Amino acid sequence: VAGGTASAMVAAVVGAYDLPDLPYKYEALEPSIDAATMKIHHDKHHATYVAGINAALDGKDQPPIADLMKDAITGGVKGVRNSGGGVYNHDFFWVEMAPKGKTGKPSDDLAAAIDKAFGSMDGLKEQWGAAAAPAARFGSGWVWLVVDDAKDLKITSTPNQDNPLMDGAEGTAGIPVLGIDVWEHAYYLKYQNRRPEYVSAWWDVVNWDQVSSWYADALEGKAPQF
């Protein structure tokens, strides 16, 4: 399991948010995501967000990271939106992926919801690719599959480290059950400017067992917790 040393360095004070270990080796998601990208993305970028939220909340209450999301934009606490969002989004990202052969498949309920919302899995992937394209999400950000207030699946996207749990975030509010990081640091070493190629390859490592579990929780109003 990767990231243990980086985790120990970040979690320097009791109660601080820490950098979680990856649930697989750096190279486990190849060829979709290369080992060098995983190491830099996790050990450097994610660690920076962890350090940022610890600094922002130094001496203050540090609730579960998911509990900070609702007011991250509107609450006015400097650092919570970008650093706190970065921690939550990356905690989410690592867990929603798995090595090929260990990704499972959508539950019957999730598969039915995908068919209802997008016509088919291919329809989901087509609309997802359109939302993730540079022309649609210019610059840095994320694309999400959310369960909205009507308990329907919707695709949305957010800039920077915002996410659909945040009041005031761009796009459709809802509980995220799937998300892809389209910041360049998530793919540039391997794909350079070919973001659509990265997005297409990423489907091979989506952990459908985890996504299905989050979908069941989202129908009951529960967001992923880390």
Secondary structure, 3 states (H helix, E strand, C coil): CCCHHHHHHHCCCCCCCCCCCCCCCHHHHCCCCCHHHHHHHHHHHHHHHHHHHHHHCCCCCCCCHHHHCCCCCCCCCCCHHHHHHHHHHHHHHHHCECCCCCCCCCCHHHHHHHHHHHCCHHHHHHHHHHHHCCCCCCCCEEEEEEECCCCCEEEEEEECCCCCCCCCCCCCCCEEEEEEECCHHHCHHHHCCCHHHHHHHHHHHECHHHHHHHHHHHHCCCCCCC
